[in-house]
Amino acid sequence: MSAMKTRSITYVLTVMMFASATLHAVEKLKGIYSGSGGFSQEVHRVLMVEFGEDGTAILQQNWEGKEPQIWHAKWTQNGKEIQVVFDVPKDSAPIDPLVCEIKRGVLIPMKWDAKSLGLLGPPQLTPFGGKNVKQHSVATCQGMNTRDPSQNCTTWSSR
């Protein structure tokens, strides 16, 4: 084989390996994530997020001793960045998007609305264990199934 052919084959193989590595670098988003945090009981909360295949999301934040906060949202993934844009009810103040980076399967919050998700931000969100696939849509969800998040969310018809 000539040196020119050898270099050409080496170049093509190198490009193919690089392209393959780049494709595998994008982590697949799971269906349900949760995390908890807070320095004391007064500020401790649990945040759960469920992502739908259709780009819908529901977030539920449970503060210690308070009613849960529930938001509907739309999500997008661009490489390792997940952006969650909140659906704001009429006559309500807008909520800044939650932007997370996915690292080794964990969602690391990078930007958030401090009024809604706290000054220190939401906790890191880890995937819920077991079979954790996205539902087609979570648009009709009224809340998370806190007894077993791996089951479908709570809808008006299931209350």
C-alpha positions in Angstrom: 0.0 0.0 0.0 1.3 3.5 -0.8 2.0 6.0 1.9 -0.8 8.2 0.5 -3.4 5.5 0.8 -2.3 4.7 4.3 -2.6 8.4 5.4 -6.0 8.6 3.7 -7.3 5.5 5.5 -5.9 6.7 8.8 -7.5 10.1 8.3 -10.9 8.6 7.5 -10.7 6.3 10.6 -9.7 9.2 12.8 -12.7 11.3 11.6 -15.1 8.3 12.1 -13.8 7.7 15.7 -14.2 11.5 16.5 -17.7 11.6 15.1 -18.7 8.5 17.0 -17.3 9.9 20.2 -19.1 13.2 19.7 -22.4 11.4 19.1 -22.0 9.4 22.3 -21.2 12.5 24.3 -24.8 13.6 24.3 -26.5 11.9 27.3 -30.0 10.8 27.0 -32.4 12.5 29.3 -34.4 10.1 31.6 -38.0 10.6 32.6 -38.0 11.5 36.3 -35.3 13.3 38.4 -35.3 14.3 42.0 -33.1 16.0 44.5 -33.3 17.5 48.0 -31.4 20.2 49.9 -31.5 23.0 52.4 -29.3 24.0 55.4 -32.1 23.7 57.9 -35.7 22.3 58.3 -37.1 25.7 57.4 -35.5 25.8 54.0 -35.4 22.1 53.2 -37.2 21.0 50.1 -37.5 18.1 47.6 -37.7 19.0 43.9 -39.0 16.4 41.4 -39.1 16.8 37.7 -40.8 14.7 35.1 -40.0 15.1 31.4 -42.3 14.1 28.6 -41.2 12.9 25.1 -43.2 15.8 23.6 -41.2 18.5 25.3 -43.6 19.0 28.2 -42.4 18.9 31.9 -43.8 19.2 35.3 -41.8 20.3 38.3 -43.0 19.8 41.9 -41.2 21.5 44.8 -42.1 20.2 48.3 -41.0 22.6 51.1 -41.0 21.3 54.7 -44.4 22.0 56.2 -45.8 23.9 53.2 -48.1 23.1 50.3 -46.2 21.9 47.2 -45.4 24.3 44.4 -46.2 22.8 41.0 -45.1 24.3 37.6 -45.8 23.1 34.0 -43.0 23.8 31.5 -41.5 23.0 28.2 -38.0 21.6 27.9 -35.3 21.4 25.3 -31.9 19.7 25.1 -29.0 21.1 23.3 -26.0 18.8 23.8 -25.4 18.6 27.5 -27.7 21.6 28.3 -31.3 21.2 29.4 -33.4 24.3 29.4 -36.8 24.3 31.2 -39.1 27.2 30.3 -42.0 27.7 32.7 -45.6 28.1 31.5 -46.7 31.1 33.4 -50.4 31.4 34.4 -52.2 34.6 33.3 -51.6 37.5 35.6 -48.6 35.9 37.2 -45.0 37.1 37.2 -42.7 35.4 34.7 -40.3 32.8 36.0 -36.7 32.7 34.6 -35.9 29.4 32.8 -34.1 26.7 34.7 -30.9 25.7 32.9 -29.1 22.5 33.8 -26.1 20.7 32.5 -26.2 16.9 32.4 -23.1 15.3 33.7 -22.8 11.5 34.2 -26.6 11.3 34.3 -27.1 14.0 36.9 -28.8 17.4 36.2 -26.6 20.2 37.6 -28.5 23.5 37.8 -26.5 26.4 36.2 -29.2 29.2 36.0 -32.5 29.5 37.8 -35.2 31.9 39.1 -34.1 32.7 42.7 -37.6 33.9 43.7 -39.1 30.5 42.7 -36.3 28.0 43.3 -34.4 29.7 46.1 -31.3 31.9 46.3 -29.0 28.9 46.4 -30.9 27.3 43.6 -32.4 23.9 43.2 -30.4 20.8 44.3 -28.6 18.5 41.9 -31.2 16.2 40.3 -30.5 12.5 40.0 -32.5 10.1 37.9 -35.2 8.2 39.8 -34.2 4.5 40.1 -35.6 1.5 38.2 -37.2 1.7 34.8 -37.1 5.4 34.2 -38.5 6.2 30.8 -40.3 9.4 29.6 -44.1 9.4 29.3 -45.3 10.6 26.0 -46.7 13.8 27.6 -47.0 15.2 31.1 -49.2 18.2 30.0 -52.3 16.9 31.8 -50.4 16.2 35.0 -51.6 18.1 38.1 -48.9 16.9 40.4 -46.2 14.2 40.7 -47.0 10.8 42.1 -45.0 11.3 45.4 -45.7 7.8 46.7 -44.2 6.2 43.6 -42.7 8.6 41.0 -42.0 5.8 38.6 -45.8 5.5 38.1 -47.8 8.0 36.1 -48.3 11.5 37.5 -51.5 12.6 39.2 -54.1 13.9 36.7 -57.6 15.4 37.3 -59.1 12.0 36.4 -57.0 10.1 38.9 -57.7 12.3 41.9 
